[in-house]
Amino acid sequence: MPMYDYRCKNCDEVFEELVYSSMVPDEEIKCPNCGQNNSERLLSAPMISTGGSNSGYSSNTSRGCGSSGFS
């Protein structure tokens, strides 16, 4: 079940929606802001993994509790 980005044509709200079927027309996706069924699917960039083992998280885990990292 893919997640898609949508923009409401009524109020311009941009939101994500989990779409259960490819048979649902984009225009029937309900806006969470205004409740209208008048949305368009947006192009979104794919998530690209670099293949590293840390999955994008910072490798600096040696900071103690309360240390913000600012000097």
Secondary structure, DSSP 8 states (H G I E B T S, - for coil): --EEEEEETTT--EEEEE-S-TTS-GGG---TTT--S-EEE-----------TTTT--S-----TT--S--
